Amino acid sequence: MISVAEYAPMFIFSFIGGVFADRWQPKRTMVWCECLSSLSVFIVFVMLAVGTWEIILLATLCSSILSQFAQPSGMKLFKNHVRDEDAQSCMSLLQTIISVFMVLGPILGTLVYQQFGIEVSILMTSACFLLSALSLVFVPMDEQSSHNRDNSPTSLFRDMAEGIRFVFRNKLLLQLCICFTLVGLGVGLISPLGVFLVTEQLNLPAESLKWISIPYGLGEIIGGIITFALAAKVAPHRLLMIGLLINGIGIILAGMSTMIWLTMLAQFIIALLQPAIFVGNSALVMQHTDHNFIGRVMGIRTPLMTGAMVLMMSVAGVLKHILSLTVVYELAGFCFLAGFLMMIPRPHPSTSS
């Protein structure tokens, strides 16, 4: 139920959130989203105090909906305040920060929970959202929109149609959408099956899953730092292709391995190049998208990738029983390799005089 509350808004609100991100001032949108997220978490604290746990589903739903407005607004803020030539360095720094706190966050959260209990943990989460909103106050003011948009439903649908046409007219953006749909298929296939690498491939107890999770976390942090160091030297298109290629090979290797050291190495390699995929993609989107369409481009891509991921997550277990764990991992790896092939630059046909 929590997974449904988390993923369902991505299909319903992602494109709508992208449209309004292009309409509204991004800084103001993000501040309001952080404040409302803080309020939703505080309501969870109040409801837990009276013994109503079901409110967690509502809070998860609210947070997921708000993120569909905040994420494209964040990309638009980058587009408005960062030069295109600096986009890749900024995105790599952002990915490094995300990688660090994706690893440290659960550790810190567990420590707070063990020391102070669930109530303090939830209150601190609410406070973090407020601090995020406060930090956004110091971002420079948004530029006023060059033209006022009509807020009627007809105008909303027209904006959606314009966003779709913009993506289809831009060959690179269309390639990125197809590429990340393939990535979503690959991620969805292996997301529910990690524990079976330990229990079936390595013949170890399920508790040993942590031994392949440790190199994955380290790989994310180190990969973010390396990507940041290389951001100014490697073109974003090449960075994306390298990440897709190595991830595909790493996933295939993880599915075939029957030795724990090789599985740990494969997990490290996968995580090491994941920041390159994120940074390369984000930099390409920023460099090749007009600032008036950045929200809609993000709103189109997100449901494609998320939809493909959820679809494969729902059938991954069935495919594992019909085929085998190794074959499913190979299929996931080939999805990444297909994304790599999709991004290979096509030579322009020569014209004879």
Salt bridges, closest charged atoms under 4 A:
ASP22 OD1 - LYS76 NZ 3.75
ASP22 OD2 - ARG296 NE 2.77
ASP84 OD1 - LYS79 NZ 3.34
GLU85 OE2 - ARG83 NH1 3.54
ASP86 OD2 - ARG83 NH2 2.80
ASP159 OD2 - ARG23 NE 3.01
ASP159 OD1 - ARG149 NH1 3.18
GLU162 OE1 - ARG296 NH1 3.61
GLU200 OE2 - LYS320 NZ 2.83
ASP290 OD1 - HIS291 ND1 3.97
